[in-house]
Amino acid sequence: MINKIKAYREKLGISQTALATKCGWEKGQVRLSNYETGSREPKLNDMRIIVSQLNKLGASCSIDDVFPPPG
């Protein structure tokens, strides 16, 4: 799955560690990195958490914006 977590995160000027902390994931930088690179696919609840935190930080995005459906 190709996602746009990194693009939104960088546009906001926030590090992986900072976003992972906002998501409530201890030592979550590796987890977020895996999601960004596509080596792990986030579950729906994690997608919701990521999008929610991006929006709280100033983005204006939906799950489909950050995690575009295939096709």
N, C-alpha and C positions, 0 to 999 in steps of 0.2 A: 504494500500500500504506500503510495506516495502521499506525503502530507506537507503542509506548509507551516508547521510549528516554528521552525527556525526563521522563516521569513517574517512572521508576525513578531516573534521574540526579538529579532534584531531591529526591526522597525521601531519597537518600543525601547530599544537600548537596554535590554535586561539579559543577564547571563542565564545559562542553563541552571546553575545552582540557585539563583534567586527565584526563578520560575518554579523550580522543583520545591523549594521551601514554601512558596505561596500555595502550592498544590497540597502541602502537608505531607510531603514525602521525605522522611529522614534519609540522608545520603542518596537523594533522588536524582542527582546530576547524571549518574550513569544510566539510570532508568530513562530519563528524558533524552539523553544522547542516543540511546538505543531506539527510542521512538522516532527521533528526528532522522536517523540514518536508515530506518526501515528494518533494522535487524530484529526488532520486536514490534509487534502490532498491539497498540493499546486497546483495552476493552472499552466498551461503550461508556461505562462510568468514568474511566480515566479520560476519555475524550471530552466528556462533559466538564470534568474538573479543569482540564487544560483550557478549554474555550472560556469557561466562566472566569478563570483567573486572568486570561489575556484581556477579556472585556473589562474587568475591574482595574486593569493597569492602563486602560485607555484605548484598546482596540475596539473595533466594531465588527464582530465576526460571528458566524454561526458554525455549527459542526461541519456543515457542507463546505464552508469556506476553507476551514483549516484541514479538513479530511475530505477532499473531493471524492464523490462517488466515481467508481470506474466507468469508463466509457466516454 
